[in-house]
Amino acid sequence: MHYTDTAQVHCPYCDALQTLVLDPSIPEQEYTEDCQTCCQPMVLAVHLDPMHAPYVAARREDDVHSPGD
């Protein structure tokens, strides 16, 4: 069965509350999504625990560094 879930996170640029649609079939994911309010790129790290409860962290795109930095 394929289903989706939602989570809320604050934009790291403008602090607007964002509602995200998550795919709980992927327990660990990181992707970039533009803020719905200020259009800045947020890097979202999503982790689902064993009970499929989501943990979402949002960072500014310019706060993300390559492993060699």
PDB file with SEQRES, HELIX, SHEET and CRYST1 records, atoms N, CA, C and O in Angstrom:
SEQRES   1 A   69  MET HIS TYR THR ASP THR ALA GLN VAL HIS CYS PRO TYR          
SEQRES   2 A   69  CYS ASP ALA LEU GLN THR LEU VAL LEU ASP PRO SER ILE          
SEQRES   3 A   69  PRO GLU GLN GLU TYR THR GLU ASP CYS GLN THR CYS CYS          
SEQRES   4 A   69  GLN PRO MET VAL LEU ALA VAL HIS LEU ASP PRO MET HIS          
SEQRES   5 A   69  ALA PRO TYR VAL ALA ALA ARG ARG GLU ASP ASP VAL HIS          
SEQRES   6 A   69  SER PRO GLY ASP                                              
HELIX    1 AA1 GLU A   61  ASP A   63  5                                   3    
SHEET    1 AA1 2 ASP A   5  HIS A  10  0                                        
SHEET    2 AA1 2 LEU A  17  LEU A  22 -1                                        
SHEET    1 AA2 3 GLU A  28  ASP A  34  0                                        
SHEET    2 AA2 3 PRO A  41  LEU A  48 -1                                        
SHEET    3 AA2 3 PRO A  54  ARG A  60 -1                                        
CRYST1    1.000    1.000    1.000  90.00  90.00  90.00 P 1           1          
ATOM      1  N   MET A   1       0.843  -1.181   0.000  1.00  0.00           N  
ATOM      2  CA  MET A   1       0.000   0.000   0.000  1.00  0.00           C  
ATOM      3  C   MET A   1       0.885   1.240   0.000  1.00  0.00           C  
ATOM      4  O   MET A   1       1.862   1.317   0.745  1.00  0.00           O  
ATOM      5  N   HIS A   2       0.542   2.190  -0.825  1.00  0.00           N  
ATOM      6  CA  HIS A   2       1.289   3.437  -0.903  1.00  0.00           C  
ATOM      7  C   HIS A   2       0.412   4.556  -0.346  1.00  0.00           C  
ATOM      8  O   HIS A   2      -0.731   4.724  -0.770  1.00  0.00           O  
ATOM      9  N   TYR A   3       0.942   5.309   0.592  1.00  0.00           N  
ATOM     10  CA  TYR A   3       0.189   6.399   1.167  1.00  0.00           C  
ATOM     11  C   TYR A   3       1.136   7.551   1.475  1.00  0.00           C  
ATOM     12  O   TYR A   3       2.355   7.379   1.450  1.00  0.00           O  
ATOM     13  N   THR A   4       0.594   8.696   1.756  1.00  0.00           N  
ATOM     14  CA  THR A   4       1.404   9.862   2.085  1.00  0.00           C  
ATOM     15  C   THR A   4       1.017  10.372   3.461  1.00  0.00           C  
ATOM     16  O   THR A   4      -0.043  10.042   3.994  1.00  0.00           O  
ATOM     17  N   ASP A   5       1.898  11.181   4.018  1.00  0.00           N  
ATOM     18  CA  ASP A   5       1.679  11.774   5.320  1.00  0.00           C  
ATOM     19  C   ASP A   5       2.101  13.235   5.212  1.00  0.00           C  
ATOM     20  O   ASP A   5       2.724  13.630   4.226  1.00  0.00           O  
ATOM     21  N   THR A   6       1.773  14.024   6.198  1.00  0.00           N  
ATOM     22  CA  THR A   6       2.179  15.426   6.194  1.00  0.00           C  
ATOM     23  C   THR A   6       2.975  15.734   7.454  1.00  0.00           C  
ATOM     24  O   THR A   6       2.865  15.050   8.472  1.00  0.00           O  
ATOM     25  N   ALA A   7       3.775  16.777   7.351  1.00  0.00           N  
ATOM     26  CA  ALA A   7       4.536  17.296   8.485  1.00  0.00           C  
ATOM     27  C   ALA A   7       4.632  18.798   8.308  1.00  0.00           C  
ATOM     28  O   ALA A   7       4.473  19.317   7.203  1.00  0.00           O  
ATOM     29  N   GLN A   8       4.891  19.488   9.398  1.00  0.00           N  
ATOM     30  CA  GLN A   8       5.049  20.936   9.333  1.00  0.00           C  
ATOM     31  C   GLN A   8       6.449  21.313   9.774  1.00  0.00           C  
ATOM     32  O   GLN A   8       7.025  20.708  10.678  1.00  0.00           O  
ATOM     33  N   VAL A   9       6.982  22.336   9.109  1.00  0.00           N  
ATOM     34  CA  VAL A   9       8.318  22.829   9.419  1.00  0.00           C  
ATOM     35  C   VAL A   9       8.332  24.328   9.133  1.00  0.00           C  
ATOM     36  O   VAL A   9       7.600  24.809   8.268  1.00  0.00           O  
ATOM     37  N   HIS A  10       9.170  25.060   9.866  1.00  0.00           N  
ATOM     38  CA  HIS A  10       9.315  26.500   9.638  1.00  0.00           C  
ATOM     39  C   HIS A  10      10.421  26.750   8.623  1.00  0.00           C  
ATOM     40  O   HIS A  10      11.475  26.116   8.668  1.00  0.00           O  
ATOM     41  N   CYS A  11      10.171  27.674   7.715  1.00  0.00           N  
ATOM     42  CA  CYS A  11      11.174  28.059   6.724  1.00  0.00           C  
ATOM     43  C   CYS A  11      12.368  28.674   7.449  1.00  0.00           C  
ATOM     44  O   CYS A  11      12.183  29.529   8.316  1.00  0.00           O  
ATOM     45  N   PRO A  12      13.599  28.253   7.108  1.00  0.00           N  
ATOM     46  CA  PRO A  12      14.776  28.824   7.765  1.00  0.00           C  
ATOM     47  C   PRO A  12      15.093  30.244   7.295  1.00  0.00           C  
ATOM     48  O   PRO A  12      15.966  30.894   7.871  1.00  0.00           O  
ATOM     49  N   TYR A  13      14.419  30.731   6.282  1.00  0.00           N  
ATOM     50  CA  TYR A  13      14.627  32.095   5.793  1.00  0.00           C  
ATOM     51  C   TYR A  13      13.609  33.063   6.385  1.00  0.00           C  
ATOM     52  O   TYR A  13      13.988  34.052   7.013  1.00  0.00           O  
ATOM     53  N   CYS A  14      12.312  32.785   6.190  1.00  0.00           N  
ATOM     54  CA  CYS A  14      11.268  33.733   6.602  1.00  0.00           C  
ATOM     55  C   CYS A  14      10.452  33.262   7.806  1.00  0.00           C  
ATOM     56  O   CYS A  14       9.594  33.999   8.291  1.00  0.00           O  
ATOM     57  N   ASP A  15      10.706  32.054   8.293  1.00  0.00           N  
ATOM     58  CA  ASP A  15      10.046  31.469   9.459  1.00  0.00           C  
ATOM     59  C   ASP A  15       8.567  31.134   9.228  1.00  0.00           C  
ATOM     60  O   ASP A  15       7.847  30.845  10.185  1.00  0.00           O  
ATOM     61  N   ALA A  16       8.110  31.169   7.982  1.00  0.00           N  
ATOM     62  CA  ALA A  16       6.718  30.803   7.694  1.00  0.00           C  
ATOM     63  C   ALA A  16       6.533  29.305   7.902  1.00  0.00           C  
ATOM     64  O   ALA A  16       7.410  28.512   7.561  1.00  0.00           O  
ATOM     65  N   LEU A  17       5.412  28.930   8.450  1.00  0.00           N  
ATOM     66  CA  LEU A  17       5.098  27.524   8.674  1.00  0.00           C  
ATOM     67  C   LEU A  17       4.726  26.873   7.345  1.00  0.00           C  
ATOM     68  O   LEU A  17       3.855  27.367   6.628  1.00  0.00           O  
ATOM     69  N   GLN A  18       5.380  25.776   7.023  1.00  0.00           N  
ATOM     70  CA  GLN A  18       5.157  25.047   5.783  1.00  0.00           C  
ATOM     71  C   GLN A  18       4.551  23.692   6.101  1.00  0.00           C  
ATOM     72  O   GLN A  18       4.961  23.033   7.056  1.00  0.00           O  
ATOM     73  N   THR A  19       3.586  23.275   5.312  1.00  0.00           N  
ATOM     74  CA  THR A  19       3.048  21.932   5.407  1.00  0.00           C  
ATOM     75  C   THR A  19       3.611  21.129   4.255  1.00  0.00           C  
ATOM     76  O   THR A  19       3.440  21.490   3.090  1.00  0.00           O  
ATOM     77  N   LEU A  20       4.283  20.037   4.582  1.00  0.00           N  
ATOM     78  CA  LEU A  20       4.946  19.203   3.593  1.00  0.00           C  
ATOM     79  C   LEU A  20       4.193  17.892   3.433  1.00  0.00           C  
ATOM     80  O   LEU A  20       3.685  17.336   4.407  1.00  0.00           O  
ATOM     81  N   VAL A  21       4.123  17.407   2.219  1.00  0.00           N  
ATOM     82  CA  VAL A  21       3.572  16.080   1.948  1.00  0.00           C  
ATOM     83  C   VAL A  21       4.762  15.127   1.876  1.00  0.00           C  
ATOM     84  O   VAL A  21       5.683  15.328   1.084  1.00  0.00           O  
ATOM     85  N   LEU A  22       4.735  14.093   2.707  1.00  0.00           N  
ATOM     86  CA  LEU A  22       5.833  13.139   2.807  1.00  0.00           C  
ATOM     87  C   LEU A  22       5.442  11.796   2.227  1.00  0.00           C  
ATOM     88  O   LEU A  22       4.273  11.411   2.240  1.00  0.00           O  
ATOM     89  N   ASP A  23       6.432  11.093   1.720  1.00  0.00           N  
ATOM     90  CA  ASP A  23       6.242   9.722   1.242  1.00  0.00           C  
ATOM     91  C   ASP A  23       6.834   8.790   2.294  1.00  0.00           C  
ATOM     92  O   ASP A  23       8.053   8.622   2.334  1.00  0.00           O  
ATOM     93  N   PRO A  24       6.018   8.180   3.142  1.00  0.00           N  
ATOM     94  CA  PRO A  24       6.546   7.360   4.227  1.00  0.00           C  
ATOM     95  C   PRO A  24       7.138   6.023   3.774  1.00  0.00           C  
ATOM     96  O   PRO A  24       7.629   5.261   4.607  1.00  0.00           O  
ATOM     97  N   SER A  25       7.102   5.727   2.488  1.00  0.00           N  
ATOM     98  CA  SER A  25       7.738   4.495   2.014  1.00  0.00           C  
ATOM     99  C   SER A  25       9.258   4.645   1.930  1.00  0.00           C  
ATOM    100  O   SER A  25       9.970   3.662   1.724  1.00  0.00           O  
ATOM    101  N   ILE A  26       9.760   5.893   2.093  1.00  0.00           N  
ATOM    102  CA  ILE A  26      11.201   6.155   2.081  1.00  0.00           C  
ATOM    103  C   ILE A  26      11.563   6.705   3.463  1.00  0.00           C  
ATOM    104  O   ILE A  26      11.278   7.870   3.741  1.00  0.00           O  
ATOM    105  N   PRO A  27      12.181   5.907   4.335  1.00  0.00           N  
ATOM    106  CA  PRO A  27      12.401   6.333   5.722  1.00  0.00           C  
ATOM    107  C   PRO A  27      13.455   7.424   5.906  1.00  0.00           C  
ATOM    108  O   PRO A  27      13.392   8.157   6.893  1.00  0.00           O  
ATOM    109  N   GLU A  28      14.415   7.560   4.999  1.00  0.00           N  
ATOM    110  CA  GLU A  28      15.455   8.591   5.094  1.00  0.00           C  
ATOM    111  C   GLU A  28      15.534   9.300   3.755  1.00  0.00           C  
ATOM    112  O   GLU A  28      15.752   8.660   2.727  1.00  0.00           O  
ATOM    113  N   GLN A  29      15.363  10.606   3.754  1.00  0.00           N  
ATOM    114  CA  GLN A  29      15.481  11.352   2.510  1.00  0.00           C  
ATOM    115  C   GLN A  29      15.948  12.773   2.776  1.00  0.00           C  
ATOM    116  O   GLN A  29      15.718  13.327   3.850  1.00  0.00           O  
ATOM    117  N   GLU A  30      16.607  13.354   1.781  1.00  0.00           N  
ATOM    118  CA  GLU A  30      17.011  14.747   1.831  1.00  0.00           C  
ATOM    119  C   GLU A  30      16.789  15.326   0.447  1.00  0.00           C  
ATOM    120  O   GLU A  30      17.223  14.762  -0.557  1.00  0.00           O  
ATOM    121  N   TYR A  31      16.108  16.460   0.410  1.00  0.00           N  
ATOM    122  CA  TYR A  31      15.804  17.084  -0.879  1.00  0.00           C  
ATOM    123  C   TYR A  31      15.611  18.578  -0.668  1.00  0.00           C  
ATOM    124  O   TYR A  31      15.484  19.052   0.460  1.00  0.00           O  
ATOM    125  N   THR A  32      15.592  19.307  -1.776  1.00  0.00           N  
ATOM    126  CA  THR A  32      15.407  20.756  -1.751  1.00  0.00           C  
ATOM    127  C   THR A  32      14.008  21.088  -2.245  1.00  0.00           C  
ATOM    128  O   THR A  32      13.540  20.563  -3.255  1.00  0.00           O  
ATOM    129  N   GLU A  33      13.356  21.973  -1.504  1.00  0.00           N  
ATOM    130  CA  GLU A  33      12.015  22.435  -1.883  1.00  0.00           C  
ATOM    131  C   GLU A  33      11.946  23.927  -1.596  1.00  0.00           C  
ATOM    132  O   GLU A  33      12.430  24.386  -0.562  1.00  0.00           O  
ATOM    133  N   ASP A  34      11.351  24.678  -2.501  1.00  0.00           N  
ATOM    134  CA  ASP A  34      11.217  26.118  -2.299  1.00  0.00           C  
ATOM    135  C   ASP A  34      10.135  26.418  -1.273  1.00  0.00           C  
ATOM    136  O   ASP A  34       9.095  25.760  -1.228  1.00  0.00           O  
ATOM    137  N   CYS A  35      10.403  27.424  -0.453  1.00  0.00           N  
ATOM    138  CA  CYS A  35       9.412  27.890   0.514  1.00  0.00           C  
ATOM    139  C   CYS A  35       8.193  28.397  -0.242  1.00  0.00           C  
ATOM    140  O   CYS A  35       8.331  29.080  -1.257  1.00  0.00           O  
ATOM    141  N   GLN A  36       7.007  28.070   0.241  1.00  0.00           N  
ATOM    142  CA  GLN A  36       5.767  28.492  -0.393  1.00  0.00           C  
ATOM    143  C   GLN A  36       5.491  29.976  -0.189  1.00  0.00           C  
ATOM    144  O   GLN A  36       4.654  30.554  -0.883  1.00  0.00           O  
ATOM    145  N   THR A  37       6.195  30.600   0.763  1.00  0.00           N  
ATOM    146  CA  THR A  37       5.974  32.013   1.064  1.00  0.00           C  
ATOM    147  C   THR A  37       7.025  32.907   0.422  1.00  0.00           C  
ATOM    148  O   THR A  37       6.682  33.851  -0.291  1.00  0.00           O  
ATOM    149  N   CYS A  38       8.312  32.619   0.667  1.00  0.00           N  
ATOM    150  CA  CYS A  38       9.382  33.509   0.185  1.00  0.00           C  
ATOM    151  C   CYS A  38      10.156  32.947  -1.011  1.00  0.00           C  
ATOM    152  O   CYS A  38      11.024  33.624  -1.562  1.00  0.00           O  
ATOM    153  N   CYS A  39       9.848  31.725  -1.408  1.00  0.00           N  
ATOM    154  CA  CYS A  39      10.447  31.059  -2.578  1.00  0.00           C  
ATOM    155  C   CYS A  39      11.941  30.759  -2.441  1.00  0.00           C  
ATOM    156  O   CYS A  39      12.597  30.454  -3.437  1.00  0.00           O  
ATOM    157  N   GLN A  40      12.481  30.837  -1.248  1.00  0.00           N  
ATOM    158  CA  GLN A  40      13.882  30.489  -1.029  1.00  0.00           C  
ATOM    159  C   GLN A  40      14.024  28.971  -0.958  1.00  0.00           C  
ATOM    160  O   GLN A  40      13.096  28.287  -0.526  1.00  0.00           O  
ATOM    161  N   PRO A  41      15.181  28.428  -1.379  1.00  0.00           N  
ATOM    162  CA  PRO A  41      15.367  26.972  -1.368  1.00  0.00           C  
ATOM    163  C   PRO A  41      15.696  26.440   0.031  1.00  0.00           C  
ATOM    164  O   PRO A  41      16.710  26.810   0.623  1.00  0.00           O  
ATOM    165  N   MET A  42      14.837  25.581   0.540  1.00  0.00           N  
ATOM    166  CA  MET A  42      15.058  24.935   1.835  1.00  0.00           C  
ATOM    167  C   MET A  42      15.561  23.515   1.579  1.00  0.00           C  
ATOM    168  O   MET A  42      15.018  22.802   0.736  1.00  0.00           O  
ATOM    169  N   VAL A  43      16.593  23.112   2.305  1.00  0.00           N  
ATOM    170  CA  VAL A  43      17.050  21.729   2.241  1.00  0.00           C  
ATOM    171  C   VAL A  43      16.356  20.995   3.378  1.00  0.00           C  
ATOM    172  O   VAL A  43      16.526  21.333   4.550  1.00  0.00           O  
ATOM    173  N   LEU A  44      15.575  19.988   3.017  1.00  0.00           N  
ATOM    174  CA  LEU A  44      14.772  19.254   3.988  1.00  0.00           C  
ATOM    175  C   LEU A  44      15.364  17.875   4.223  1.00  0.00           C  
ATOM    176  O   LEU A  44      15.596  17.120   3.279  1.00  0.00           O  
ATOM    177  N   ALA A  45      15.604  17.554   5.476  1.00  0.00           N  
ATOM    178  CA  ALA A  45      16.057  16.217   5.860  1.00  0.00           C  
ATOM    179  C   ALA A  45      14.890  15.558   6.589  1.00  0.00           C  
ATOM    180  O   ALA A  45      14.410  16.062   7.604  1.00  0.00           O  
ATOM    181  N   VAL A  46      14.446  14.429   6.057  1.00  0.00           N  
ATOM    182  CA  VAL A  46      13.278  13.734   6.606  1.00  0.00           C  
ATOM    183  C   VAL A  46      13.722  12.375   7.122  1.00  0.00           C  
ATOM    184  O   VAL A  46      14.401  11.621   6.425  1.00  0.00           O  
ATOM    185  N   HIS A  47      13.331  12.077   8.342  1.00  0.00           N  
ATOM    186  CA  HIS A  47      13.617  10.773   8.954  1.00  0.00           C  
ATOM    187  C   HIS A  47      12.307  10.257   9.541  1.00  0.00           C  
ATOM    188  O   HIS A  47      11.616  10.971  10.268  1.00  0.00           O  
ATOM    189  N   LEU A  48      11.977   9.022   9.221  1.00  0.00           N  
ATOM    190  CA  LEU A  48      10.800   8.386   9.805  1.00  0.00           C  
ATOM    191  C   LEU A  48      11.257   7.342  10.805  1.00  0.00           C  
ATOM    192  O   LEU A  48      12.071   6.480  10.474  1.00  0.00           O  
ATOM    193  N   ASP A  49      10.744   7.410  12.025  1.00  0.00           N  
ATOM    194  CA  ASP A  49      11.114   6.422  13.033  1.00  0.00           C  
ATOM    195  C   ASP A  49      10.407   5.095  12.728  1.00  0.00           C  
ATOM    196  O   ASP A  49       9.609   5.037  11.793  1.00  0.00           O  
ATOM    197  N   PRO A  50      10.676   4.040  13.486  1.00  0.00           N  
ATOM    198  CA  PRO A  50      10.054   2.735  13.203  1.00  0.00           C  
ATOM    199  C   PRO A  50       8.522   2.741  13.218  1.00  0.00           C  
ATOM    200  O   PRO A  50       7.892   1.877  12.607  1.00  0.00           O  
ATOM    201  N   MET A  51       7.932   3.697  13.903  1.00  0.00           N  
ATOM    202  CA  MET A  51       6.468   3.811  13.920  1.00  0.00           C  
ATOM    203  C   MET A  51       5.962   4.762  12.830  1.00  0.00           C  
ATOM    204  O   MET A  51       4.780   5.104  12.804  1.00  0.00           O  
ATOM    205  N   HIS A  52       6.851   5.186  11.939  1.00  0.00           N  
ATOM    206  CA  HIS A  52       6.564   6.092  10.823  1.00  0.00           C  
ATOM    207  C   HIS A  52       6.219   7.509  11.269  1.00  0.00           C  
ATOM    208  O   HIS A  52       5.577   8.249  10.523  1.00  0.00           O  
ATOM    209  N   ALA A  53       6.629   7.894  12.464  1.00  0.00           N  
ATOM    210  CA  ALA A  53       6.470   9.278  12.894  1.00  0.00           C  
ATOM    211  C   ALA A  53       7.586  10.093  12.241  1.00  0.00           C  
ATOM    212  O   ALA A  53       8.756   9.723  12.343  1.00  0.00           O  
ATOM    213  N   PRO A  54       7.242  11.200  11.570  1.00  0.00           N  
ATOM    214  CA  PRO A  54       8.259  11.957  10.849  1.00  0.00           C  
ATOM    215  C   PRO A  54       9.021  12.936  11.733  1.00  0.00           C  
ATOM    216  O   PRO A  54       8.466  13.532  12.655  1.00  0.00           O  
ATOM    217  N   TYR A  55      10.302  13.083  11.426  1.00  0.00           N  
ATOM    218  CA  TYR A  55      11.135  14.153  11.962  1.00  0.00           C  
ATOM    219  C   TYR A  55      11.663  14.893  10.746  1.00  0.00           C  
ATOM    220  O   TYR A  55      12.312  14.289   9.892  1.00  0.00           O  
ATOM    221  N   VAL A  56      11.397  16.193  10.652  1.00  0.00           N  
ATOM    222  CA  VAL A  56      11.819  16.986   9.499  1.00  0.00           C  
ATOM    223  C   VAL A  56      12.645  18.162   9.992  1.00  0.00           C  
ATOM    224  O   VAL A  56      12.232  18.884  10.900  1.00  0.00           O  
ATOM    225  N   ALA A  57      13.810  18.353   9.393  1.00  0.00           N  
ATOM    226  CA  ALA A  57      14.664  19.494   9.689  1.00  0.00           C  
ATOM    227  C   ALA A  57      14.849  20.285   8.402  1.00  0.00           C  
ATOM    228  O   ALA A  57      15.099  19.713   7.342  1.00  0.00           O  
ATOM    229  N   ALA A  58      14.724  21.607   8.504  1.00  0.00           N  
ATOM    230  CA  ALA A  58      14.908  22.481   7.344  1.00  0.00           C  
ATOM    231  C   ALA A  58      16.127  23.363   7.571  1.00  0.00           C  
ATOM    232  O   ALA A  58      16.299  23.952   8.639  1.00  0.00           O  
ATOM    233  N   ARG A  59      16.973  23.443   6.540  1.00  0.00           N  
ATOM    234  CA  ARG A  59      18.159  24.300   6.592  1.00  0.00           C  
ATOM    235  C   ARG A  59      18.162  25.212   5.369  1.00  0.00           C  
ATOM    236  O   ARG A  59      17.526  24.922   4.355  1.00  0.00           O  
ATOM    237  N   ARG A  60      18.884  26.304   5.485  1.00  0.00           N  
ATOM    238  CA  ARG A  60      19.122  27.159   4.327  1.00  0.00           C  
ATOM    239  C   ARG A  60      20.015  26.408   3.353  1.00  0.00           C  
ATOM    240  O   ARG A  60      20.887  25.643   3.764  1.00  0.00           O  
ATOM    241  N   GLU A  61      19.799  26.624   2.081  1.00  0.00           N  
ATOM    242  CA  GLU A  61      20.626  25.953   1.083  1.00  0.00           C  
ATOM    243  C   GLU A  61      22.096  26.339   1.236  1.00  0.00           C  
ATOM    244  O   GLU A  61      22.975  25.504   1.020  1.00  0.00           O  
ATOM    245  N   ASP A  62      22.378  27.590   1.605  1.00  0.00           N  
ATOM    246  CA  ASP A  62      23.766  28.017   1.753  1.00  0.00           C  
ATOM    247  C   ASP A  62      24.410  27.534   3.053  1.00  0.00           C  
ATOM    248  O   ASP A  62      25.604  27.754   3.258  1.00  0.00           O  
ATOM    249  N   ASP A  63      23.649  26.882   3.935  1.00  0.00           N  
ATOM    250  CA  ASP A  63      24.201  26.285   5.156  1.00  0.00           C  
ATOM    251  C   ASP A  63      24.684  24.853   4.920  1.00  0.00           C  
ATOM    252  O   ASP A  63      25.315  24.262   5.796  1.00  0.00           O  
ATOM    253  N   VAL A  64      24.396  24.295   3.756  1.00  0.00           N  
ATOM    254  CA  VAL A  64      24.764  22.929   3.435  1.00  0.00           C  
ATOM    255  C   VAL A  64      26.146  22.946   2.798  1.00  0.00           C  
ATOM    256  O   VAL A  64      26.391  23.677   1.838  1.00  0.00           O  
ATOM    257  N   HIS A  65      27.041  22.140   3.338  1.00  0.00           N  
ATOM    258  CA  HIS A  65      28.409  22.077   2.847  1.00  0.00           C  
ATOM    259  C   HIS A  65      28.712  20.694   2.296  1.00  0.00           C  
ATOM    260  O   HIS A  65      28.156  19.690   2.742  1.00  0.00           O  
ATOM    261  N   SER A  66      29.588  20.664   1.338  1.00  0.00           N  
ATOM    262  CA  SER A  66      30.066  19.389   0.813  1.00  0.00           C  
ATOM    263  C   SER A  66      30.890  18.692   1.867  1.00  0.00           C  
ATOM    264  O   SER A  66      31.463  19.356   2.731  1.00  0.00           O  
ATOM    265  N   PRO A  67      30.972  17.345   1.824  1.00  0.00           N  
ATOM    266  CA  PRO A  67      31.754  16.622   2.832  1.00  0.00           C  
ATOM    267  C   PRO A  67      33.216  17.056   2.898  1.00  0.00           C  
ATOM    268  O   PRO A  67      33.839  16.930   3.952  1.00  0.00           O  
ATOM    269  N   GLY A  68      33.772  17.557   1.817  1.00  0.00           N  
ATOM    270  CA  GLY A  68      35.173  17.968   1.812  1.00  0.00           C  
ATOM    271  C   GLY A  68      35.412  19.374   2.295  1.00  0.00           C  
ATOM    272  O   GLY A  68      36.565  19.793   2.405  1.00  0.00           O  
ATOM    273  N   ASP A  69      34.339  20.139   2.595  1.00  0.00           N  
ATOM    274  CA  ASP A  69      34.492  21.537   3.036  1.00  0.00           C  
ATOM    275  C   ASP A  69      34.946  21.624   4.463  1.00  0.00           C  
ATOM    276  O   ASP A  69      35.123  22.723   4.988  1.00  0.00           O  
TER     277      ASP A  69                                                      
END                                                                             
